[in-house]
Amino acid sequence: MQNKKSKILVTGGIGYIGSHTAVALIEQNYEVIIVDNLSNSHLFILDRIEQISGVRPKYYNMDVCDAVQMDKLFAENSDISGVIHFAAYKAVGESVAEPLKYYHNNLGGLVTLIQSMQKHQVKNLVFSSSCSVYGNATQLPVDENCPLQPAESPYGNTKRICEEILVDTTKTGTINAIALRYFNPIGAHESGLIGELPIGQPSNLIPVITQTAAGLRDMITVFGSDYNTPDGTCIRDYIHVVDIADAHVAAVERMLNNKQLYTYELYNLGTGEGVSVKHAINTFEATTGVKANHQYGPRRDGDVIQIWADCTKSNKELGWKTKLSLADAMISAWKWQQEILKLGL
């Protein structure tokens, strides 16, 4: 069994998935250290992590691209057992407009982090990857052996290159890595205290739905109504963020319990079900009883038409399965949106 109270460094730990994973780790008795430069997050979320879990993680306001600061952090915390790396830019549309910003941050951050880990002999890394590496997949559902297609966006390409960096680096024997390819994270903690909080214009569907329902936006624009799908809108595999957080705990435990079969492993995180954008909007309205007005617009650059996961491998090897439904996610997301309104954000 892993040593309880092992120290886990969570980069980007005040962000959306990072904060939920910090809570899940603390609930499993891990000691959490968070690094976050607040470029796409808010400091008050640290208070919320403490409010939910009863524990305030040690926090460093720093950039993972800063080698000097990262070395200092590892030197001050010599007993870190593993790292979960979330810190990256993630908006598809922005990456199309500003590709160099994404290549510099997402690739540079991973390289700097691994170099610090090697220097301080920290071997275990869980990497936040994405189903975007599959591009417009040639098979559905998508399993981990599906051939990778050309990325539809610079964001997706950074995730693919990061995975290649991990493949090459793990061959040296200096680190072990597990890459988790998320499909579409949605929802919020059941308490309504933490959730997705995009700064500026949200690019993900659920915040757009909840903001529209809350009257902050006039209308949801559904990008494309003429795709070759049952209702003409894009199809995604929407997975509850709490289920994703639990998968990170499972990956950490696999590493610390020496159950990895290979120095580099990768797993899909999804529900195994494809849901259209239109169906997602309808589900929100049905579960909350609140109207989310929408209209159709032109297709958006970089969008994959349809994708959903085959999660057989993660179910079997990680011992992980999703527990929460699309309806659960919509209810929690709406609860979180109401909390945001109270805060005036």
C-alpha positions as a printed Julia matrix, in Angstrom:
345×3 Matrix{Float64}:
   0.0    0.0     0.0
   1.1    3.56   -0.58
   2.38   5.56    2.33
  -0.56   7.66    3.5
   0.22  11.35    3.77
   2.59  11.11    0.79
   3.21  14.59   -0.63
   1.77  15.26   -4.05
   2.58  18.43   -6.01
  -0.36  19.67   -8.09
   0.54  22.24  -10.73
  -2.4   24.39  -11.78
  -4.06  23.19   -8.59
  -6.34  26.22   -8.19
  -7.81  25.72  -11.66
 -10.93  23.79  -12.57
  -9.77  20.16  -12.62
  -6.8   20.86  -10.35
  -8.94  22.13   -7.47
 -11.28  19.12   -7.61
  -8.27  16.8    -7.7
  -6.7   18.57   -4.72
  -9.91  17.92   -2.76
  -9.97  14.26   -3.84
  -6.32  13.79   -2.82
  -6.86  15.38    0.6
  -9.94  13.21    1.14
  -7.67  10.2     0.56
  -5.23  11.54    3.18
  -2.55  12.84    0.82
  -0.62  16.01    1.61
  -1.12  18.44   -1.27
   1.2   21.21   -2.45
  -0.23  23.54   -5.1
   1.59  25.62   -7.7
  -0.54  28.09   -9.67
   0.3   31.45  -11.25
  -3.4   32.48  -11.28
  -3.33  33.16  -15.04
  -6.66  31.35  -15.4
  -7.81  30.91  -11.81
  -8.8   32.8    -8.66
  -7.04  32.66   -5.31
 -10.28  32.35   -3.31
 -10.58  28.78   -4.64
  -7.78  27.88   -2.2
 -10.14  28.91    0.64
 -12.86  26.75   -0.9
 -10.56  23.71   -1.08
  -9.96  24.2     2.64
 -13.67  24.7     3.31
 -14.58  21.42    1.58
 -11.69  19.27    2.79
 -10.84  20.8     6.16
  -7.2   21.14    5.08
  -5.43  24.12    3.49
  -2.81  22.97    1.0
   0.59  24.64    0.94
   0.47  27.08   -1.97
   3.13  28.64   -4.2
   2.25  31.47   -6.59
   4.72  30.69   -9.35
   5.0   29.76  -12.99
   6.07  26.22  -13.91
   8.09  27.71  -16.79
  10.36  29.41  -14.23
  13.2   26.92  -13.63
  14.72  28.82  -10.72
  11.45  28.96   -8.8
  10.62  25.31   -9.53
  14.05  24.18   -8.3
  13.5   26.2    -5.13
  10.12  24.55   -4.55
  11.51  21.02   -4.91
  14.46  21.9    -2.67
  12.07  23.14    0.05
   9.9   20.01   -0.28
  12.4   17.2    -0.62
   9.88  14.46    0.15
   7.46  14.97   -2.76
   6.33  11.52   -3.93
   4.64  12.51   -7.16
   3.45  15.35   -9.36
   0.13  15.91  -11.15
   0.66  18.41  -13.96
  -2.39  20.49  -14.94
  -0.72  23.87  -15.54
  -1.32  24.67  -19.22
  -3.34  26.94  -21.45
  -6.4   25.13  -22.77
  -8.69  27.23  -25.0
  -8.89  25.78  -28.51
  -9.95  29.04  -30.18
  -7.28  31.1   -28.45
  -4.62  28.57  -29.46
  -5.61  29.02  -33.13
  -5.25  32.81  -32.73
  -2.07  32.72  -30.58
  -0.2   29.47  -31.31
   3.2   30.59  -30.0
   1.68  31.44  -26.59
   0.52  27.82  -26.36
   3.75  26.22  -27.57
   5.86  28.33  -25.22
   3.75  27.71  -22.13
   2.52  24.16  -22.57
   5.75  22.62  -23.88
   8.1   24.83  -21.85
   6.21  24.21  -18.62
   6.4   20.44  -18.99
  10.1   20.44  -19.91
  11.01  22.72  -16.99
   8.94  20.62  -14.58
  10.57  17.35  -15.68
  14.05  18.85  -15.44
  13.34  19.91  -11.85
  11.91  16.47  -11.06
  15.03  14.78  -12.46
  17.33  17.1   -10.53
  15.5   16.35   -7.27
  14.88  12.66   -8.04
  11.09  12.82   -8.03
  10.05   9.97  -10.33
   6.26   9.92  -10.6
   4.31  12.21  -12.95
   0.62  12.18  -13.87
   0.05  14.28  -16.98
  -3.15  16.08  -17.93
  -3.67  15.21  -21.59
  -6.69  15.46  -23.84
  -8.8   13.56  -26.33
  -7.88  16.36  -28.74
  -4.77  14.3   -29.59
  -7.04  11.96  -31.57
  -8.16  14.75  -33.92
 -11.06  13.62  -36.11
 -10.74  10.0   -35.03
 -10.92   7.23  -37.6
 -12.87   4.93  -35.27
 -15.58   5.34  -32.67
 -15.53   4.8   -29.8
 -11.89   5.83  -29.46
  -9.54   3.56  -27.55
  -5.92   4.26  -26.63
  -4.63   2.42  -29.72
  -6.59   4.59  -32.14
  -4.17   6.18  -34.65
  -3.58   9.83  -33.83
  -4.76  12.16  -36.58
  -3.3   15.61  -37.29
  -4.3   17.94  -34.46
  -7.24  20.23  -35.15
  -5.67  23.07  -33.12
  -2.32  24.19  -31.71
  -3.72  23.33  -28.24
  -4.31  19.74  -29.32
  -0.86  19.63  -30.9
   0.8   20.77  -27.65
  -0.84  17.87  -25.82
   0.37  15.44  -28.45
   3.94  16.8   -28.36
   3.89  16.71  -24.54
   2.97  13.04  -24.7
   5.9   12.45  -27.08
   8.21  14.24  -24.63
   6.99  11.87  -21.9
   7.48   8.78  -24.08
  11.07   9.76  -24.83
  11.91  10.87  -21.28
  10.47   7.78  -19.56
  12.76   5.64  -21.76
  15.73   7.16  -19.91
  14.55   5.64  -16.64
  14.56   8.99  -14.83
  10.79   9.34  -14.51
   7.61   7.27  -14.73
   4.54   8.87  -16.25
   0.83   8.24  -16.68
  -0.97  10.4   -19.24
  -4.72  10.78  -18.79
  -6.57  11.74  -21.96
  -9.71  13.54  -20.8
 -12.72  13.83  -22.96
 -14.96  16.82  -22.01
 -14.88  17.73  -18.29
 -18.1   19.28  -16.98
 -19.93  19.89  -13.71
 -18.79  21.06  -10.31
 -18.31  19.83   -6.75
 -21.63  18.81   -5.19
 -21.17  21.5    -2.53
 -21.34  24.19   -5.2
 -18.2   25.74   -3.69
 -15.8   25.08   -6.59
 -16.34  24.63  -10.32
 -15.35  25.87  -13.74
 -14.61  29.59  -13.64
 -13.28  30.81  -16.98
 -11.67  34.24  -17.04
 -13.15  36.28  -19.88
 -15.21  34.64  -22.61
 -15.73  30.95  -21.84
 -14.86  28.56  -24.66
 -16.43  25.45  -23.11
 -20.11  24.64  -23.53
 -21.34  24.26  -19.95
 -20.26  27.7   -18.63
 -21.88  29.22  -21.73
 -25.1   27.34  -20.92
 -25.12  28.35  -17.24
 -24.2   31.98  -17.97
 -27.04  32.18  -20.5
 -29.48  30.59  -18.07
 -28.37  33.09  -15.42
 -29.04  36.02  -17.75
 -25.38  36.97  -18.15
 -25.49  36.17  -21.86
 -28.38  36.66  -24.27
 -27.88  33.49  -26.22
 -25.86  30.33  -26.66
 -24.37  30.07  -30.12
 -24.18  26.44  -31.2
 -21.27  26.29  -33.64
 -22.52  24.29  -36.61
 -25.87  22.62  -37.26
 -24.94  20.76  -40.45
 -22.45  18.17  -39.2
 -22.93  14.53  -40.17
 -24.42  13.65  -36.77
 -27.99  12.69  -35.78
 -29.05  16.27  -34.95
 -26.38  18.14  -36.93
 -24.43  19.35  -33.87
 -21.03  18.2   -32.62
 -20.86  15.16  -30.35
 -18.66  14.91  -27.28
 -18.11  12.6   -24.32
 -19.03  14.8   -21.33
 -17.49  13.51  -18.08
 -18.08  14.85  -14.57
 -15.05  16.65  -13.16
 -15.33  14.75   -9.85
 -14.95  11.47  -11.75
 -11.86  12.9   -13.47
 -10.41  13.92  -10.09
 -10.92  10.39   -8.78
  -9.02   9.01  -11.79
  -6.0   11.14  -10.86
  -6.02   9.67   -7.37
  -6.2    6.2    -8.91
  -3.21   7.02  -11.17
  -1.16   8.32   -8.23
  -1.92   5.19   -6.22
  -1.0    2.96   -9.17
   2.41   4.63   -9.24
   3.06   4.7    -5.5
   1.97   1.06   -5.16
   4.4    0.08   -7.96
   1.59  -1.33  -10.09
   2.67   0.36  -13.32
   3.44  -2.24  -15.98
   5.37   0.25  -18.11
   7.31   3.42  -17.36
   4.84   5.3   -19.59
   1.14   4.5   -19.61
  -1.87   6.31  -21.0
  -5.57   6.06  -20.29
  -8.78   7.54  -21.67
 -11.08   9.28  -19.21
 -14.64   9.43  -20.47
 -18.09   7.95  -19.99
 -18.13   5.94  -23.22
 -21.22   7.8   -24.43
 -21.45  10.47  -27.11
 -23.75  13.41  -26.37
 -24.6   16.12  -28.89
 -24.39  19.81  -28.05
 -28.15  20.09  -28.57
 -28.82  17.15  -26.24
 -26.56  18.68  -23.58
 -28.56  21.93  -23.7
 -31.82  19.99  -23.53
 -30.56  18.0   -20.53
 -29.64  21.2   -18.69
 -33.12  22.6   -19.26
 -34.82  19.35  -18.23
 -32.82  18.85  -15.01
 -32.81  22.46  -13.77
 -36.12  23.68  -15.17
 -34.31  26.78  -16.43
 -34.37  27.92  -20.07
 -31.07  28.26  -21.94
 -31.81  30.18  -25.15
 -29.73  29.11  -28.12
 -29.2   29.82  -31.79
 -27.12  28.21  -34.51
 -24.01  29.79  -35.95
 -21.23  28.82  -38.37
 -18.77  26.05  -37.58
 -15.81  27.0   -35.38
 -12.17  26.55  -36.42
 -10.45  23.65  -34.7
 -13.58  21.77  -33.63
 -13.64  17.98  -33.95
 -16.97  16.7   -35.35
 -17.64  13.8   -32.99
 -15.71  11.8   -30.45
 -16.37   9.58  -27.48
 -14.24   7.23  -25.46
 -13.68   3.54  -25.08
 -12.65   3.37  -21.4
 -12.14  -0.41  -21.13
  -8.44   0.03  -20.34
  -8.89   2.62  -17.58
 -11.76   0.57  -16.11
  -9.62  -2.57  -15.95
  -6.1   -1.34  -15.23
  -6.78   1.78  -13.15
  -9.8    0.19  -11.48
 -11.67   3.42  -12.21
 -15.18   4.0   -13.56
 -17.4    7.04  -13.83
 -20.07   7.3   -11.15
 -21.83  10.56  -11.98
 -24.31  11.29  -14.79
 -24.82  14.1   -17.29
 -27.8   15.22  -15.19
 -25.62  15.25  -12.03
 -23.12  17.45  -13.85
 -25.78  19.9   -15.03
 -27.32  20.23  -11.57
 -23.91  20.86   -9.92
 -22.85  23.29  -12.67
 -26.03  25.31  -12.15
 -25.48  25.31   -8.38
 -21.96  26.61   -8.98
 -23.2   29.31  -11.38
 -25.54  30.57   -8.67
 -22.61  30.68   -6.26
 -20.61  32.72   -8.79
 -23.48  35.2    -9.03
 -23.43  35.64   -5.24
 -19.72  36.4    -5.44
 -20.29  38.95   -8.21
 -17.87  37.17  -10.58
